[in-house]
Amino acid sequence: MLELCPEIRILADKVMPNHHHMVLHVQRTMPRSIKQVVRGYMQGCKEEARRLGFVENLYDGPPFYRVLTHKGQLHVMIEYVKANPERAWQLKQNPNLFSMHRKTEVQGLYFTSMGNHFLLNWPDRQLVEMSRSASENLMEERLQSVLAAAHNGAVTYTAAISNGEKRIARVVREHGFPLVVLLNDGFPAAGSPQERFYKPDGVYFEACSKGRLLLLEPEKSAFENPDVMKATEEALRRKAEMKHFNYTPVPLTSKRYKFVALNEMGRMLTSLIF
């Protein structure tokens, strides 16, 4: 690649058994787009594989590439590539924890899931839900109560949407306590090229490998469930009344509806009696 594209510098590089990770730095304008360069490199690799007699399971989909645009992303991506062999080993040791399951049913709701499904059957559960406007003192008080319950055996559920929810989820994970995270658009679409290679990123990967994490993404039918719709509408109405606004129904397809619905689903899941 470097001989054909002197404009590119390789910052990180790991060859895995079935894929290749690289972090590339485009140092100046190129006559071709980075997508064309990556595609050409992939085609060259496949041609070489065929020449050597490897003709099965050659990837024929589009190239996976990501352009880094924000401060701090480069360091994170380089560290991700360097740690890839260890993650591959963990995947091999714990394949069930990294299997994507469609149609996971819990209380009549269907989810796409990945992680430790035994957490769903744990009898002691708590939901973390915090307003975006929560004060620092309130977040700290809630954090300490959540940690105390987790220390006593509670599994923590959260949609990790607001800053307070994200902070508490991070601390719970860092302390090694089990965590169930409700996601919106967290998994690749069924049948997409990315589905085959999906695994949790970064810190979630480590928690998943140790059986301390379950990721749940509701299917469309879960957002349209009558009980979920009723609870979500009531929550939205309460929020509007607290701010002295006239309540206006929110479309089911809006992010606001989905974020509130995630917390209502979490409330339903943590109130289950086994």
C-alpha angles and dihedrals in degrees: 000000000000093000092054095038111036088169090073128079121193111227098176132010134181126168111207129189094263106013144024127232122202136166109211130197115205102208099185142359114303129206088233132046120256088246090059091047093051092045090051091050091051091050090051091051092050092049090051091048091053091048088055092050101260104132104149130083095009109162111244100175129103119290119268111230136152128200113219112224108159135073113266096020094103095057091046092050094048091051090047092055093046092052094048097101092054091049090050089054091050090050090053092049095046108029095153092058091056099045115115112228122199120201098024103173123212119168092337094310121115125220141174104235145183131180137035107353092186087077088073090064096049108121099215113064137162133192122220111208122157134172119246087236095054113135124241091251092051092049091050093049091049092047092054093048091049092049091049092053092045090051088054092053107274120144111225120226122193142153088215093216107132122056090253092052092048092049094050092045090052094050092046089052093045090053090054096246120144117265135193113198123196110211137198110211091347100142132054116260118272111269094015121133090245093058094077094055101036121131132152115276129239118324093010089060093060093046090049093050090056094050093249099116140064121182118203125187113184117230119233090261090061092058089049095048109125094230092049092046092050094047092046094049091049091050092049090048092051091049091051093048092049088057091043092244126142107251116245119185113251121223114252089232095058122103090234092059093045094048093051090043091054090058091046090052088049089052090052093049095048092049094056116122117213 
